[in-house]
Amino acid sequence: MRERPGPAVYGRHVLIRNEIRPMENGMEGVTAVILGGGRGSRLLPLTLYRAKPAVAFAGKYRIIDIPISNCINSGIKRIFVLTQFLSTSLHRHIMQTYRFDQFSNGFVEIVAAEQTLLREDWFQGPADAVRATLDHTMYYRADQMLILSGDQLYRMNYADLVRFHRERRADITICVHPVDGTDAASMGLAEVDGEGTLLRFEEKPQDPDVIDSFRVPAHLAPRLGTGAEGKILASMGIYVFEPKALAEALAEGPATDFGGGIFQRALGRRKVTVYPFPGYWRDIGTIKAFFDANVSLGSRGAPFRLYAPHWPIFTRTRALPPSHITASEILDTLVAEGAFVAGARVVKSVIGVRNVVRRGSELTQVVMLGTDFYDGEEFLTGEGVRGDSMPGLGIGRNCIIERAIIDKNACIGDGVVIPARPDVKAFKGEGYWIRDGITVIPKGAVIPPGTVL
């Protein structure tokens, strides 16, 4: 049982400081908080049975692996993951994957929404989730609090970000990145001066003239890399707070979002700086963005590479055999371990762990998220115990599938045709969905032989 040290009170919140051991000047004093508790409605139907950060990515990872790996590689090993909806598989993955040894001070701790004597409701937004869990995340004395989103693809050394924050003696630092005008309406936009201080912040403005006023300034464009000039300066949803500033800001009002409330009130009252990030960054919290990011990983000029020297993406270790590929044509495709591909043609796709693609099938831009078991192993699906009359796991014989996401444990019968539907914005059929022109087969779904969707 942890012994509670004396509290320091900011507003109605308690900032706990643990003085058992002195903090070092590096990243050991940074606490990371990953927001992973939203409903994930933008990723439906992949989030029908799981939290958004638990969705499989690149055939073998989970989305949550990206921010956690960035933390570990940056030397930050005190990590809290805030969860709320459908969090069972996320909890299981984290507990099976991130276990530090007893000689390390590191941990990845899951903090779920809970009822207390002071509140009985769910998290109402990102800022409210942080507010509701302050007693947990600030249990240990922190030099800085790093707030991260759980649905983004990027590789960042958070140590550089924290040092930037410390050098400028900021209360709050917001990471920014250039985006196209078409994406800006769904993001928080920032205006900065020549010193990098935040002057104005607008959360998801819809007026084109307002959006246009947040173009990347000339003095900042060189730091954001080639192509930044003329784009819109947007928040990445990655923030560094001084602990006192965070506790006080959350106590000042009922704001549920950082951009829509916390940053607006901070202007002119606290020192808020922006950190320009020039590397690859993408929000993969929508079906289209998730699909495009996965498909791009297998191309020769992939904008994001899964492997980087000394900067691995960690995930659960599986004792699976190498993939077995016979008499097949595989182009610009990722194939995870334990997969079987026999006599098939696969182009610009992702074949997840244990997935099977049978003879005569042709896959073009298909993202298969993997399976949790092989045929013949004991398991349950939403229909109960799987019978012998059902199609086998994976893709059957002589199927033609284009622009689709096949979720875990799906069974696609022989001769199934799933054509590309680029003109369909949103549709829900029996056993499948179409979102932004991409057909999605939900987890555990069964598509009978000969079906044409």
C-alpha positions, 0 to 999 in steps of 0.5 A: 500500500502506497503511503500518502505524503502531505498534499498541496491544494490548488483550487479544489484539487489535491496535488500530491508530492512524494518526497521519498527519493529526489528527482533527477534533472532528466526525464525521470521527473516527467509524468505522461498521461495518455488520453484513451477513454473516448467513445471512438465513434469516428472509428466505428465499427472498429470500436464496437467491441474495444476502445479506440487505442486498442484497435490493431495497427500495421498488422501486429501493433495496437494504436496505444503502442505508439505513444507508449513507445515514444514515452519509453524511448524518450526516457519517460517511464511513468505513464498513466493511460486514462480509459472509459469505454470498452476498455477490457482488451486495452487493459489486457494488452497493456498488462501483457506488454508493458511490465518493467522490472522491480529495479526500475521506477517505471510503470504503465498504469491504467486509470479508469473512470470511477465514481467517487464521493465528489463525482458520479458521472463519466469523463465529459472530455479530454480536460475533464478526464485529466481533472477527474484523475488528478489524484492518481496522476499527481500521486508522485511528484512531477517536474512536468506533466505530458498530456498525449492523445491515444490515436495518432501516428508519429515518432517524437522524442519527448525529451526535446519537447520537455527541454524546449518547455523548460528552457522557455520557462513556460507554464504550458507548451502546445505542440503544433504541426502544419496541416491542409486547410481541408483538415483544419476545421476539425482541429485546434488552430494556433497563432504565435508571435516571433518569440513562439508565444501563443497569441490566439487559439480557436478550437475547430473553426468552421469559417474559411476566413477564420481558418485562413487567418491561422496560416503558418507564419513566415518566421516559423515555416523553416522550423516546420520543414519543407512544404509548411509555408501556406499551410494552417498551424494546428495543435497536435493534441500534445501538451506539456504543463507545469503541474501547478499550472495544470491543477489550477487551470482545471480548477478554474472552471468546468471546461471539458476540452483543452482547446475550447476552454483551458487555453482560451483562459490561459491567454494573457494569464500564463506563459503559453508557448508552441513547439513546432514539430517538423516530422511525420504526424497524422491523426488516425482516429477516423476510418479513412485516415486509419486506412490510408496510414496502414496502406501507405506503410508498405510502399517504397516511399512510405512517409512513416517507417515502422523501424527506426534505429534505437527507436522501436515500437513496442508491442506484445511478444507472440511465440508465432512461426514465420509467415508462410507464403507459397505461389503468391504475388505480394506487392507493396504489402506488410505481412505479419508473423504467423500468416498463411498466404497460398496462391493469392495476389496481394497488392498494397495491403496489410496481412495481420498476425495469423491471417489466412489468404487462400488460393485464387483470391485477389486483394487490393488495398485491404487491411487485415487486422489479424486473428486471435487464434488459428482454426482448430483452436478453441474459441468463442465468437458473438454467435457462440461456439464456432461450428464446422459449417462456417467459413474458415478464419481469414479469406476464402478461395477465389475472393476479390476484395478491394479497399476494405478493412477486415477486423479480427477473427472475421470469416470470409467465405469462398467466392466473396466479392467486395468491390471498391465503393469510393462514392459511398460516404456512409452505409450499414449493411448486414455484416458490413459497413461502408465509411468514406468509401471503405468497406469494413467487416467488423470483428468476428463477422461471417460473410457466407460463400458467394456473397457480393457486397 
